[in-house]
Amino acid sequence: MPRPLWTGAISFGLVTIPIKVVSATEDHSIRFHQVHLEDMGRVRTRKVCSIDDEIVPPEEIGKGYELTKDELVPVTDEELDEMPLPTAKAIEIVAFVDADSIDPIRISDSYYLAIDGQVAAKPYTLLRKALERSDKVAVAKFAWHNRERLGLLRVREDAIVLHAMRWPDEIRSPESLKPKNVDLDEKEIERAVQLTDTMALDDISGFRDEYREALEELIEAKAEGTELPEPAGGEEQEAGKVVDLMAALNASVKAARESRGEHGGPDATVHAMQPRKKTTAKKAAPARKTTAVKTRTAKKTTTKKTAAARKRSAS
């Protein structure tokens, strides 16, 4: 099990469930160090006091809130832990709602909730069964990293998952971002809907991080001193260029169908097909016929020679 990030309890009415919070995701990103290009020495970030210009060790660094430009109020971790907050050590369930009522833009990081001791097994399973049978998700409040947060509890493969959520006032309005005065033809809308149907999938588990794979190949080539991978081809869309929307939709639907093998056989892809050279095709066909004729002629000659030899042997 991954290292617990937080320990506490789920407060479910009068039921308390001791739990450990562990990360539900992994970061596979490739990370770089900052280096001095002249000698490849590591460039490090040092924490320096603004008054005496001395480097400050981690154990001497604390928190301070700025009241004015020249006045700071120190706040210790002990004072934060002792605040009279009911969610300081508990994930308090405050409501149960339909999953569809939660806007996905409000969902942030995800964590698994694991039992902390065998005593938590029964109430943990009880809450999980209640969520499954009611077909609801639980909205909860909890305090973590010096702030109270809103969370969402749901079931995933017999485990309870906690999704950190943003508060309503943390979501910006998209009102100013909407395009205005756009004229769309009904046929364009219907074709766009057809494209969504053609590209529909029941399972997206097959997608992979192609950027990370390409980056690994680049790093491996540089480490071994071999030739760098060739850059990917493709035509770039010119910025600001007017696009024939209907033509683009038609081409997209056709490409999506080909990628599913609906036209062009099972090996069809969305890549542009290169036109075949007619000259090569015409020359190739007679060559195969000539070979076939020569083969049949050779077989007949061999058969005649064999028959003549048998007659001589018999006589």
Secondary structure, DSSP 4 states (H G I P E B T S, - for coil): -PPPSEEEEEEETTEEEEEEEEES----------EETTTTEEP----B-TTT-PBPPGGG--EEEEEETTEEEEE-HHHHHTS--TTSSEEEEEEEE-GGGS-GGGEEEEEEEEESSGGGHHHHHHHHHHHHHHT-EEEEEEE-SSSEEEEEEEEETTEEEEEEE--GGGSPP-GGGS--S----HHHHHHHHHHHHHT--S--TT---HHHHHHHHHHHHHHHT-PPPPPP--PPPPTT----HHHHHHHHHHHHHHHTTSSS-TT--SSPPPPPPHHHHHHHHHHHHHHHHHHHHHHHHHHHHHHHHHHHHH-
